[in-house]
Amino acid sequence: MSLQDIKDNIKSAVILGGISNVLTYLPERPTPPCALIEPDVEYIRVHEDEYGPVYTSNWRIRVMVQKGANDTETTNLDSYLDTLIPTLWEHTDCATLSVGKPFITEANNANYLTTFISISMDMQGGNIIVTGK
C-alpha cells in the first residue's frame, strides 16, 4: 500500500466518521470543524517479525472544533471522537490508535478545541500488532 493510498484511506474514514472538511495539508486558515492529516514524528517504521520485514506508517489526525463558551458546547469534540475512533479502526488498516489530551489552538484570530488522533498504519494491508520500539 502506497503512502498516498494510506492517506486517501484515512481521509475517507474521517469523512465517513462525520467530518467532511478533511485536509491533507496544513492550511493557512483552517475552518473548523475540520481534520488535518499529517505524518507523525516517526513517519515510517520497519521492523522484523517471523515472516520478514513489516512496514508501518505513522500519522496524526488533528481534529479541530469550535471552542465552546460552556460545557454543552465543548462536548462537540467528544461527539466527533465517539464516531471517529471506531470508524477509523474499522475502515482503515490501523494497527494502533491513540487520542491525545485536548488543547486550545489559536488560528484565524480565534481559539479552537483540538486533539490529535495518532495511528500506525500497516503498509502491507492488515491490522498487525506492533510491539516494541
N, CA, C and O atoms as a GROMACS GRO file, in nm:
protein
  532
    1MET      N    1   0.086  -0.117   0.000
    1MET     CA    2   0.000   0.000   0.000
    1MET      C    3   0.090   0.123   0.000
    1MET      O    4   0.179   0.135   0.084
    2SER      N    5   0.068   0.214  -0.093
    2SER     CA    6   0.150   0.335  -0.102
    2SER      C    7   0.108   0.436   0.005
    2SER      O    8   0.001   0.426   0.064
    3LEU      N    9   0.195   0.532   0.028
    3LEU     CA   10   0.164   0.637   0.126
    3LEU      C   11   0.041   0.718   0.083
    3LEU      O   12  -0.039   0.757   0.167
    4GLN      N   13   0.027   0.742  -0.046
    4GLN     CA   14  -0.090   0.815  -0.096
    4GLN      C   15  -0.217   0.733  -0.073
    4GLN      O   16  -0.321   0.788  -0.036
    5ASP      N   17  -0.209   0.600  -0.094
    5ASP     CA   18  -0.325   0.514  -0.068
    5ASP      C   19  -0.365   0.520   0.079
    5ASP      O   20  -0.483   0.527   0.112
    6ILE      N   21  -0.265   0.518   0.166
    6ILE     CA   22  -0.292   0.526   0.310
    6ILE      C   23  -0.360   0.658   0.345
    6ILE      O   24  -0.459   0.661   0.418
    7LYS      N   25  -0.306   0.767   0.292
    7LYS     CA   26  -0.363   0.900   0.319
    7LYS      C   27  -0.507   0.908   0.268
    7LYS      O   28  -0.594   0.962   0.337
    8ASP      N   29  -0.532   0.856   0.149
    8ASP     CA   30  -0.668   0.855   0.094
    8ASP      C   31  -0.761   0.771   0.179
    8ASP      O   32  -0.877   0.807   0.200
    9ASN      N   33  -0.712   0.657   0.228
    9ASN     CA   34  -0.790   0.567   0.312
    9ASN      C   35  -0.827   0.636   0.443
    9ASN      O   36  -0.942   0.626   0.488
   10ILE      N   37  -0.731   0.706   0.505
   10ILE     CA   38  -0.758   0.779   0.629
   10ILE      C   39  -0.861   0.888   0.604
   10ILE      O   40  -0.956   0.904   0.682
   11LYS      N   41  -0.843   0.962   0.496
   11LYS     CA   42  -0.935   1.071   0.462
   11LYS      C   43  -1.078   1.018   0.445
   11LYS      O   44  -1.173   1.077   0.497
   12SER      N   45  -1.093   0.909   0.372
   12SER     CA   46  -1.227   0.850   0.352
   12SER      C   47  -1.290   0.808   0.483
   12SER      O   48  -1.409   0.828   0.505
   13ALA      N   49  -1.209   0.748   0.572
   13ALA     CA   50  -1.261   0.704   0.702
   13ALA      C   51  -1.303   0.823   0.788
   13ALA      O   52  -1.405   0.816   0.857
   14VAL      N   53  -1.226   0.932   0.785
   14VAL     CA   54  -1.262   1.051   0.864
   14VAL      C   55  -1.393   1.111   0.812
   14VAL      O   56  -1.478   1.152   0.891
   15ILE      N   57  -1.408   1.117   0.680
   15ILE     CA   58  -1.534   1.168   0.623
   15ILE      C   59  -1.650   1.078   0.665
   15ILE      O   60  -1.755   1.127   0.704
   16LEU      N   61  -1.631   0.948   0.656
   16LEU     CA   62  -1.733   0.852   0.699
   16LEU      C   63  -1.764   0.869   0.848
   16LEU      O   64  -1.876   0.845   0.892
   17GLY      N   65  -1.662   0.909   0.926
   17GLY     CA   66  -1.678   0.930   1.069
   17GLY      C   67  -1.744   1.061   1.107
   17GLY      O   68  -1.762   1.089   1.225
   18GLY      N   69  -1.781   1.143   1.009
   18GLY     CA   70  -1.861   1.261   1.038
   18GLY      C   71  -1.796   1.397   1.019
   18GLY      O   72  -1.860   1.499   1.044
   19ILE      N   73  -1.671   1.402   0.976
   19ILE     CA   74  -1.608   1.532   0.949
   19ILE      C   75  -1.584   1.542   0.799
   19ILE      O   76  -1.501   1.471   0.744
   20SER      N   77  -1.657   1.630   0.734
   20SER     CA   78  -1.648   1.641   0.588
   20SER      C   79  -1.533   1.730   0.542
   20SER      O   80  -1.487   1.717   0.429
   21ASN      N   81  -1.487   1.820   0.627
   21ASN     CA   82  -1.376   1.910   0.592
   21ASN      C   83  -1.245   1.844   0.634
   21ASN      O   84  -1.198   1.865   0.746
   22VAL      N   85  -1.186   1.764   0.545
   22VAL     CA   86  -1.063   1.690   0.573
   22VAL      C   87  -0.955   1.736   0.478
   22VAL      O   88  -0.973   1.734   0.356
   23LEU      N   89  -0.841   1.778   0.534
   23LEU     CA   90  -0.731   1.829   0.452
   23LEU      C   91  -0.606   1.745   0.474
   23LEU      O   92  -0.583   1.694   0.584
   24THR      N   93  -0.527   1.731   0.370
   24THR     CA   94  -0.402   1.655   0.380
   24THR      C   95  -0.281   1.749   0.379
   24THR      O   96  -0.169   1.708   0.349
   25TYR      N   97  -0.305   1.874   0.412
   25TYR     CA   98  -0.201   1.974   0.424
   25TYR      C   99  -0.242   2.071   0.534
   25TYR      O  100  -0.359   2.076   0.571
   26LEU      N  101  -0.147   2.147   0.586
   26LEU     CA  102  -0.177   2.244   0.691
   26LEU      C  103  -0.216   2.377   0.625
   26LEU      O  104  -0.129   2.447   0.572
   27PRO      N  105  -0.344   2.412   0.628
   27PRO     CA  106  -0.389   2.533   0.559
   27PRO      C  107  -0.351   2.659   0.636
   27PRO      O  108  -0.325   2.655   0.757
   28GLU      N  109  -0.348   2.769   0.565
   28GLU     CA  110  -0.320   2.896   0.629
   28GLU      C  111  -0.433   2.936   0.724
   28GLU      O  112  -0.409   2.993   0.830
   29ARG      N  113  -0.557   2.904   0.684
   29ARG     CA  114  -0.674   2.938   0.764
   29ARG      C  115  -0.768   2.818   0.772
   29ARG      O  116  -0.858   2.805   0.689
   30PRO      N  117  -0.750   2.730   0.872
   30PRO     CA  118  -0.842   2.617   0.885
   30PRO      C  119  -0.980   2.663   0.928
   30PRO      O  120  -0.995   2.761   1.002
   31THR      N  121  -1.082   2.592   0.881
   31THR     CA  122  -1.220   2.625   0.915
   31THR      C  123  -1.283   2.506   0.988
   31THR      O  124  -1.330   2.412   0.924
   32PRO      N  125  -1.286   2.510   1.121
   32PRO     CA  126  -1.345   2.401   1.199
   32PRO      C  127  -1.496   2.394   1.181
   32PRO      O  128  -1.558   2.495   1.148
   33PRO      N  129  -1.555   2.278   1.202
   33PRO     CA  130  -1.489   2.153   1.237
   33PRO      C  131  -1.412   2.099   1.116
   33PRO      O  132  -1.462   2.099   1.003
   34CYS      N  133  -1.290   2.053   1.144
   34CYS     CA  134  -1.208   2.000   1.037
   34CYS      C  135  -1.110   1.898   1.092
   34CYS      O  136  -1.089   1.887   1.213
   35ALA      N  137  -1.052   1.823   1.001
   35ALA     CA  138  -0.948   1.726   1.036
   35ALA      C  139  -0.833   1.747   0.939
   35ALA      O  140  -0.853   1.759   0.818
   36LEU      N  141  -0.712   1.750   0.994
   36LEU     CA  142  -0.592   1.768   0.913
   36LEU      C  143  -0.508   1.641   0.927
   36LEU      O  144  -0.470   1.604   1.038
   37ILE      N  145  -0.479   1.576   0.817
   37ILE     CA  146  -0.400   1.454   0.818
   37ILE      C  147  -0.254   1.490   0.791
   37ILE      O  148  -0.222   1.553   0.690
   38GLU      N  149  -0.167   1.450   0.883
   38GLU     CA  150  -0.026   1.484   0.868
   38GLU      C  151   0.061   1.368   0.917
   38GLU      O  152   0.019   1.293   1.005
   39PRO      N  153   0.182   1.353   0.861
   39PRO     CA  154   0.272   1.249   0.909
   39PRO      C  155   0.310   1.273   1.054
   39PRO      O  156   0.324   1.388   1.097
   40ASP      N  157   0.329   1.165   1.130
   40ASP     CA  158   0.374   1.176   1.268
   40ASP      C  159   0.526   1.185   1.270
   40ASP      O  160   0.591   1.174   1.166
   41VAL      N  161   0.583   1.205   1.388
   41VAL     CA  162   0.727   1.223   1.403
   41VAL      C  163   0.804   1.102   1.348
   41VAL      O  164   0.898   1.119   1.270
   42GLU      N  165   0.763   0.983   1.387
   42GLU     CA  166   0.824   0.862   1.334
   42GLU      C  167   0.739   0.818   1.215
   42GLU      O  168   0.656   0.728   1.227
   43TYR      N  169   0.760   0.882   1.101
   43TYR     CA  170   0.673   0.870   0.984
   43TYR      C  171   0.663   0.727   0.930
   43TYR      O  172   0.552   0.676   0.912
   44ILE      N  173   0.776   0.663   0.905
   44ILE     CA  174   0.776   0.525   0.857
   44ILE      C  175   0.867   0.442   0.946
   44ILE      O  176   0.976   0.485   0.983
   45ARG      N  177   0.820   0.324   0.981
   45ARG     CA  178   0.897   0.236   1.069
   45ARG      C  179   0.901   0.096   1.008
   45ARG      O  180   0.800   0.046   0.960
   46VAL      N  181   1.017   0.035   1.010
   46VAL     CA  182   1.034  -0.102   0.961
   46VAL      C  183   1.087  -0.186   1.076
   46VAL      O  184   1.183  -0.149   1.142
   47HIS      N  185   1.022  -0.300   1.098
   47HIS     CA  186   1.072  -0.394   1.198
   47HIS      C  187   1.052  -0.536   1.146
   47HIS      O  188   0.970  -0.560   1.058
   48GLU      N  189   1.126  -0.626   1.201
   48GLU     CA  190   1.125  -0.766   1.158
   48GLU      C  191   1.027  -0.846   1.242
   48GLU      O  192   1.021  -0.829   1.364
   49ASP      N  193   0.950  -0.932   1.178
   49ASP     CA  194   0.871  -1.030   1.252
   49ASP      C  195   0.903  -1.168   1.195
   49ASP      O  196   0.996  -1.181   1.116
   50GLU      N  197   0.830  -1.268   1.233
   50GLU     CA  198   0.862  -1.405   1.192
   50GLU      C  199   0.848  -1.428   1.042
   50GLU      O  200   0.900  -1.527   0.991
   51TYR      N  201   0.780  -1.340   0.970
   51TYR     CA  202   0.758  -1.356   0.826
   51TYR      C  203   0.842  -1.259   0.742
   51TYR      O  204   0.832  -1.261   0.620
   52GLY      N  205   0.924  -1.177   0.804
   52GLY     CA  206   1.006  -1.081   0.731
   52GLY      C  207   0.981  -0.939   0.778
   52GLY      O  208   0.922  -0.918   0.884
   53PRO      N  209   1.025  -0.840   0.699
   53PRO     CA  210   1.008  -0.702   0.741
   53PRO      C  211   0.862  -0.658   0.738
   53PRO      O  212   0.786  -0.696   0.649
   54VAL      N  213   0.826  -0.576   0.836
   54VAL     CA  214   0.692  -0.520   0.845
   54VAL      C  215   0.707  -0.368   0.838
   54VAL      O  216   0.784  -0.309   0.914
   55TYR      N  217   0.633  -0.306   0.748
   55TYR     CA  218   0.639  -0.162   0.728
   55TYR      C  219   0.514  -0.098   0.787
   55TYR      O  220   0.402  -0.138   0.756
   56THR      N  221   0.535   0.001   0.872
   56THR     CA  222   0.422   0.077   0.926
   56THR      C  223   0.446   0.225   0.899
   56THR      O  224   0.560   0.272   0.896
   57SER      N  225   0.339   0.296   0.880
   57SER     CA  226   0.343   0.440   0.858
   57SER      C  227   0.262   0.504   0.969
   57SER      O  228   0.150   0.462   0.998
   58ASN      N  229   0.317   0.606   1.031
   58ASN     CA  230   0.254   0.671   1.147
   58ASN      C  231   0.199   0.808   1.109
   58ASN      O  232   0.267   0.889   1.046
   59TRP      N  233   0.075   0.832   1.149
   59TRP     CA  234   0.004   0.954   1.110
   59TRP      C  235  -0.062   1.018   1.232
   59TRP      O  236  -0.092   0.952   1.331
   60ARG      N  237  -0.082   1.149   1.220
   60ARG     CA  238  -0.160   1.224   1.320
   60ARG      C  239  -0.277   1.288   1.247
   60ARG      O  240  -0.262   1.345   1.139
   61ILE      N  241  -0.392   1.277   1.308
   61ILE     CA  242  -0.511   1.344   1.256
   61ILE      C  243  -0.546   1.453   1.356
   61ILE      O  244  -0.589   1.425   1.468
   62ARG      N  245  -0.527   1.576   1.315
   62ARG     CA  246  -0.558   1.691   1.401
   62ARG      C  247  -0.706   1.722   1.385
   62ARG      O  248  -0.751   1.761   1.277
   63VAL      N  249  -0.782   1.704   1.491
   63VAL     CA  250  -0.926   1.730   1.489
   63VAL      C  251  -0.949   1.863   1.560
   63VAL      O  252  -0.914   1.880   1.676
   64MET      N  253  -1.010   1.958   1.487
   64MET     CA  254  -1.035   2.092   1.541
   64MET      C  255  -1.185   2.121   1.537
   64MET      O  256  -1.251   2.100   1.436
   65VAL      N  257  -1.238   2.171   1.650
   65VAL     CA  258  -1.378   2.213   1.657
   65VAL      C  259  -1.384   2.350   1.723
   65VAL      O  260  -1.286   2.396   1.783
   66GLN      N  261  -1.498   2.414   1.711
   66GLN     CA  262  -1.517   2.543   1.777
   66GLN      C  263  -1.502   2.525   1.928
   66GLN      O  264  -1.549   2.426   1.984
   67LYS      N  265  -1.437   2.619   1.991
   67LYS     CA  266  -1.426   2.618   2.138
   67LYS      C  267  -1.555   2.678   2.193
   67LYS      O  268  -1.591   2.792   2.161
   68GLY      N  269  -1.623   2.601   2.276
   68GLY     CA  270  -1.750   2.646   2.330
   68GLY      C  271  -1.733   2.735   2.451
   68GLY      O  272  -1.630   2.734   2.518
   69ALA      N  273  -1.837   2.812   2.478
   69ALA     CA  274  -1.838   2.900   2.593
   69ALA      C  275  -1.887   2.829   2.719
   69ALA      O  276  -1.879   2.884   2.829
   70ASN      N  277  -1.938   2.706   2.702
   70ASN     CA  278  -1.985   2.631   2.818
   70ASN      C  279  -1.963   2.481   2.793
   70ASN      O  280  -1.918   2.441   2.686
   71ASP      N  281  -1.994   2.401   2.893
   71ASP     CA  282  -1.969   2.257   2.886
   71ASP      C  283  -2.046   2.189   2.772
   71ASP      O  284  -1.993   2.100   2.706
   72THR      N  285  -2.169   2.231   2.750
   72THR     CA  286  -2.250   2.171   2.644
   72THR      C  287  -2.186   2.192   2.508
   72THR      O  288  -2.183   2.100   2.426
   73GLU      N  289  -2.136   2.310   2.483
   73GLU     CA  290  -2.074   2.340   2.354
   73GLU      C  291  -1.941   2.266   2.337
   73GLU      O  292  -1.907   2.228   2.225
   74THR      N  293  -1.867   2.247   2.444
   74THR     CA  294  -1.737   2.182   2.430
   74THR      C  295  -1.748   2.030   2.414
   74THR      O  296  -1.648   1.964   2.387
   75THR      N  297  -1.867   1.974   2.431
   75THR     CA  298  -1.884   1.830   2.409
   75THR      C  299  -1.883   1.795   2.260
   75THR      O  300  -1.888   1.677   2.225
   76ASN      N  301  -1.877   1.895   2.172
   76ASN     CA  302  -1.869   1.868   2.029
   76ASN      C  303  -1.750   1.780   1.996
   76ASN      O  304  -1.763   1.687   1.916
   77LEU      N  305  -1.634   1.806   2.055
   77LEU     CA  306  -1.515   1.727   2.027
   77LEU      C  307  -1.538   1.582   2.069
   77LEU      O  308  -1.504   1.490   1.994
   78ASP      N  309  -1.595   1.561   2.187
   78ASP     CA  310  -1.624   1.425   2.233
   78ASP      C  311  -1.720   1.353   2.137
   78ASP      O  312  -1.702   1.234   2.110
   79SER      N  313  -1.818   1.424   2.087
   79SER     CA  314  -1.914   1.364   1.994
   79SER      C  315  -1.844   1.318   1.866
   79SER      O  316  -1.870   1.209   1.816
   80TYR      N  317  -1.756   1.403   1.813
   80TYR     CA  318  -1.682   1.363   1.693
   80TYR      C  319  -1.594   1.241   1.722
   80TYR      O  320  -1.589   1.149   1.641
   81LEU      N  321  -1.525   1.241   1.836
   81LEU     CA  322  -1.437   1.129   1.871
   81LEU      C  323  -1.514   1.000   1.890
   81LEU      O  324  -1.467   0.893   1.852
   82ASP      N  325  -1.635   1.009   1.948
   82ASP     CA  326  -1.718   0.890   1.968
   82ASP      C  327  -1.746   0.818   1.836
   82ASP      O  328  -1.756   0.695   1.832
   83THR      N  329  -1.758   0.894   1.729
   83THR     CA  330  -1.784   0.836   1.597
   83THR      C  331  -1.655   0.806   1.522
   83THR      O  332  -1.643   0.701   1.458
   84LEU      N  333  -1.559   0.897   1.530
   84LEU     CA  334  -1.434   0.882   1.453
   84LEU      C  335  -1.351   0.761   1.494
   84LEU      O  336  -1.302   0.689   1.407
   85ILE      N  337  -1.335   0.737   1.622
   85ILE     CA  338  -1.246   0.630   1.669
   85ILE      C  339  -1.289   0.493   1.616
   85ILE      O  340  -1.206   0.425   1.555
   86PRO      N  341  -1.413   0.450   1.636
   86PRO     CA  342  -1.450   0.318   1.582
   86PRO      C  343  -1.450   0.314   1.430
   86PRO      O  344  -1.420   0.210   1.371
   87THR      N  345  -1.482   0.426   1.365
   87THR     CA  346  -1.483   0.429   1.219
   87THR      C  347  -1.341   0.416   1.164
   87THR      O  348  -1.319   0.340   1.070
   88LEU      N  349  -1.244   0.487   1.223
   88LEU     CA  350  -1.106   0.474   1.179
   88LEU      C  351  -1.056   0.331   1.198
   88LEU      O  352  -0.989   0.276   1.110
   89TRP      N  353  -1.088   0.271   1.313
   89TRP     CA  354  -1.041   0.135   1.341
   89TRP      C  355  -1.101   0.035   1.241
   89TRP      O  356  -1.031  -0.055   1.193
   90GLU      N  357  -1.229   0.051   1.211
   90GLU     CA  358  -1.298  -0.044   1.125
   90GLU      C  359  -1.266  -0.026   0.977
   90GLU      O  360  -1.261  -0.125   0.903
   91HIS      N  361  -1.244   0.096   0.932
   91HIS     CA  362  -1.233   0.124   0.789
   91HIS      C  363  -1.092   0.157   0.740
   91HIS      O  364  -1.075   0.204   0.628
   92THR      N  365  -0.992   0.133   0.823
   92THR     CA  366  -0.853   0.150   0.779
   92THR      C  367  -0.774   0.028   0.823
   92THR      O  368  -0.824  -0.056   0.899
   93ASP      N  369  -0.650   0.018   0.776
   93ASP     CA  370  -0.561  -0.089   0.821
   93ASP      C  371  -0.480  -0.040   0.940
   93ASP      O  372  -0.358  -0.053   0.945
   94CYS      N  373  -0.550   0.017   1.034
   94CYS     CA  374  -0.490   0.077   1.153
   94CYS      C  375  -0.440  -0.033   1.247
   94CYS      O  376  -0.517  -0.121   1.285
   95ALA      N  377  -0.312  -0.028   1.284
   95ALA     CA  378  -0.255  -0.126   1.377
   95ALA      C  379  -0.264  -0.078   1.521
   95ALA      O  380  -0.286  -0.158   1.612
   96THR      N  381  -0.247   0.052   1.543
   96THR     CA  382  -0.264   0.112   1.675
   96THR      C  383  -0.334   0.246   1.658
   96THR      O  384  -0.326   0.309   1.552
   97LEU      N  385  -0.403   0.289   1.763
   97LEU     CA  386  -0.474   0.416   1.762
   97LEU      C  387  -0.473   0.471   1.903
   97LEU      O  388  -0.502   0.399   1.998
   98SER      N  389  -0.440   0.601   1.917
   98SER     CA  390  -0.448   0.667   2.047
   98SER      C  391  -0.493   0.811   2.025
   98SER      O  392  -0.474   0.868   1.917
   99VAL      N  393  -0.553   0.868   2.129
   99VAL     CA  394  -0.603   1.005   2.121
   99VAL      C  395  -0.537   1.086   2.231
   99VAL      O  396  -0.537   1.046   2.348
  100GLY      N  397  -0.481   1.201   2.194
  100GLY     CA  398  -0.415   1.287   2.290
  100GLY      C  399  -0.512   1.375   2.366
  100GLY      O  400  -0.630   1.387   2.331
  101LYS      N  401  -0.461   1.437   2.470
  101LYS     CA  402  -0.538   1.528   2.553
  101LYS      C  403  -0.578   1.652   2.472
  101LYS      O  404  -0.494   1.708   2.402
  102PRO      N  405  -0.704   1.695   2.479
  102PRO     CA  406  -0.747   1.815   2.407
  102PRO      C  407  -0.674   1.940   2.458
  102PRO      O  408  -0.637   1.949   2.575
  103PHE      N  409  -0.655   2.034   2.366
  103PHE     CA  410  -0.589   2.161   2.398
  103PHE      C  411  -0.648   2.270   2.310
  103PHE      O  412  -0.723   2.242   2.216
  104ILE      N  413  -0.615   2.394   2.342
  104ILE     CA  414  -0.666   2.508   2.267
  104ILE      C  415  -0.565   2.547   2.160
  104ILE      O  416  -0.446   2.561   2.187
  105THR      N  417  -0.613   2.564   2.037
  105THR     CA  418  -0.531   2.610   1.925
  105THR      C  419  -0.580   2.748   1.884
  105THR      O  420  -0.701   2.772   1.876
  106GLU      N  421  -0.488   2.838   1.859
  106GLU     CA  422  -0.526   2.970   1.810
  106GLU      C  423  -0.500   2.976   1.660
  106GLU      O  424  -0.389   2.950   1.614
  107ALA      N  425  -0.604   3.011   1.585
  107ALA     CA  426  -0.594   3.027   1.440
  107ALA      C  427  -0.704   3.122   1.395
  107ALA      O  428  -0.810   3.127   1.456
  108ASN      N  429  -0.678   3.195   1.291
  108ASN     CA  430  -0.778   3.288   1.235
  108ASN      C  431  -0.829   3.387   1.339
  108ASN      O  432  -0.946   3.426   1.335
  109ASN      N  433  -0.743   3.428   1.433
  109ASN     CA  434  -0.782   3.519   1.541
  109ASN      C  435  -0.895   3.464   1.627
  109ASN      O  436  -0.976   3.538   1.681
  110ALA      N  437  -0.898   3.331   1.640
  110ALA     CA  438  -0.998   3.264   1.723
  110ALA      C  439  -0.933   3.143   1.790
  110ALA      O  440  -0.827   3.098   1.747
  111ASN      N  441  -0.998   3.092   1.894
  111ASN     CA  442  -0.950   2.973   1.964
  111ASN      C  443  -1.037   2.853   1.930
  111ASN      O  444  -1.159   2.864   1.923
  112TYR      N  445  -0.971   2.739   1.909
  112TYR     CA  446  -1.041   2.616   1.875
  112TYR      C  447  -0.996   2.505   1.968
  112TYR      O  448  -0.880   2.501   2.011
  113LEU      N  449  -1.087   2.414   2.000
  113LEU     CA  450  -1.054   2.298   2.078
  113LEU      C  451  -0.999   2.193   1.981
  113LEU      O  452  -1.060   2.164   1.879
  114THR      N  453  -0.882   2.136   2.015
  114THR     CA  454  -0.810   2.049   1.923
  114THR      C  455  -0.757   1.927   1.996
  114THR      O  456  -0.725   1.933   2.115
  115THR      N  457  -0.748   1.816   1.925
  115THR     CA  458  -0.678   1.698   1.974
  115THR      C  459  -0.614   1.628   1.856
  115THR      O  460  -0.648   1.652   1.741
  116PHE      N  461  -0.519   1.540   1.887
  116PHE     CA  462  -0.455   1.459   1.784
  116PHE      C  463  -0.496   1.313   1.803
  116PHE      O  464  -0.491   1.260   1.914
  117ILE      N  465  -0.535   1.251   1.694
  117ILE     CA  466  -0.552   1.106   1.691
  117ILE      C  467  -0.427   1.052   1.624
  117ILE      O  468  -0.399   1.087   1.509
  118SER      N  469  -0.352   0.968   1.693
  118SER     CA  470  -0.231   0.909   1.638
  118SER      C  471  -0.259   0.766   1.596
  118SER      O  472  -0.313   0.688   1.674
  119ILE      N  473  -0.223   0.733   1.472
  119ILE     CA  474  -0.246   0.597   1.424
  119ILE      C  475  -0.122   0.544   1.354
  119ILE      O  476  -0.046   0.619   1.292
  120SER      N  477  -0.103   0.414   1.364
  120SER     CA  478   0.001   0.344   1.289
  120SER      C  479  -0.070   0.260   1.186
  120SER      O  480  -0.160   0.181   1.218
  121MET      N  481  -0.031   0.276   1.062
  121MET     CA  482  -0.095   0.204   0.952
  121MET      C  483  -0.002   0.096   0.900
  121MET      O  484   0.116   0.121   0.872
  122ASP      N  485  -0.055  -0.024   0.887
  122ASP     CA  486   0.017  -0.135   0.828
  122ASP      C  487   0.023  -0.114   0.678
  122ASP      O  488  -0.080  -0.112   0.611
  123MET      N  489   0.143  -0.097   0.624
  123MET     CA  490   0.158  -0.069   0.482
  123MET      C  491   0.138  -0.194   0.395
  123MET      O  492   0.128  -0.184   0.273
  124GLN      N  493   0.133  -0.313   0.458
  124GLN     CA  494   0.107  -0.436   0.382
  124GLN      C  495  -0.042  -0.467   0.375
  124GLN      O  496  -0.083  -0.553   0.297
  125GLY      N  497  -0.124  -0.399   0.456
  125GLY     CA  498  -0.268  -0.414   0.444
  125GLY      C  499  -0.336  -0.508   0.540
  125GLY      O  500  -0.417  -0.589   0.497
  126GLY      N  501  -0.307  -0.501   0.669
  126GLY     CA  502  -0.376  -0.581   0.769
  126GLY      C  503  -0.353  -0.524   0.906
  126GLY      O  504  -0.252  -0.457   0.929
  127ASN      N  505  -0.443  -0.549   0.998
  127ASN     CA  506  -0.428  -0.498   1.134
  127ASN      C  507  -0.326  -0.584   1.208
  127ASN      O  508  -0.362  -0.687   1.266
  128ILE      N  509  -0.201  -0.543   1.207
  128ILE     CA  510  -0.096  -0.615   1.277
  128ILE      C  511  -0.077  -0.556   1.415
  128ILE      O  512  -0.119  -0.443   1.440
  129ILE      N  513  -0.017  -0.628   1.502
  129ILE     CA  514   0.015  -0.576   1.633
  129ILE      C  515   0.162  -0.535   1.631
  129ILE      O  516   0.250  -0.618   1.607
  130VAL      N  517   0.188  -0.408   1.655
  130VAL     CA  518   0.324  -0.357   1.655
  130VAL      C  519   0.375  -0.365   1.799
  130VAL      O  520   0.312  -0.310   1.890
  131THR      N  521   0.488  -0.432   1.821
  131THR     CA  522   0.544  -0.443   1.954
  131THR      C  523   0.679  -0.378   1.959
  131THR      O  524   0.752  -0.377   1.860
  132GLY      N  525   0.712  -0.323   2.076
  132GLY     CA  526   0.844  -0.263   2.094
  132GLY      C  527   0.864  -0.137   2.015
  132GLY      O  528   0.778  -0.097   1.936
  133LYS      N  529   0.977  -0.073   2.036
  133LYS     CA  530   1.011   0.048   1.961
  133LYS      C  531   1.139   0.031   1.888
  133LYS      O  532   1.184   0.123   1.819
   0.00000   0.00000   0.00000
